[in-house]
C-alpha cells in the first residue's frame, strides 16, 4: 500500500493536471464564423471643433478616441 506522502503527491498532480486541462479547454478558438469590423482610418485633427463635429456625426455608434502625447 502506498504511503500517505506518495498518495498526496499523486492527488496534487492529478488536480493540477485536471486544472491545466480545464484551462486549456477554455482557451479554445472560435469556429471561424466571427469576423472583426473593418478598421477606420487614423486621422490627425488640428482643432477641437473638427473633433467635436466628427464625434457628434457618429451618434449611436461605438467610438474610440485615442490621445497621444509626444512627451
NUSELUM-40508 format. One record per residue (C-alpha): residue in one letter; x, y, z. Coordinates in steps of 0.1 Angstrom, whole numbers, plus 5000, padded with zeros to 4 digits. Layout:
REM NUSELUM-40508
aXYZ
...
END
This chain:
REM NUSELUM-40508
x500050005000
x501450344991
x502450585018
x500350885025
x503151115011
x503050944978
x499250944977
x499251324984
x501751394956
x499651184933
x496451364942
x498151704939
x499551614904
x496151484893
x494451804905
x497052024887
x496651824856
x492951854857
x493152234862
x495552264834
x493252064811
x490352274821
x492252594815
x493352474780
x489852374771
x488652724780
x491252874756
x489752704726
x489452914694
x486353014676
x484752824647
x485953094623
x482553244616
x483253564636
x484853854617
x486254174630
x484654504620
x486754694594
x489054954610
x488655314603
x491355544592
x493555714617
x493356094613
x495256374628
x492956654640
x494157014641
x491557164663
x488857064688
x485957184666
x486856914639
x486956654666
x483656764681
x481856764647
x483256414638
x482356284672
x478756414670
x478256284634
x478555924646
x475955934673
x474755584682
x478055414671
x480855284692
x483755524691
x487355504703
x489255824709
x493055794715
x495156084726
x498956054720
x501456284736
x505056324723
x506356354758
END
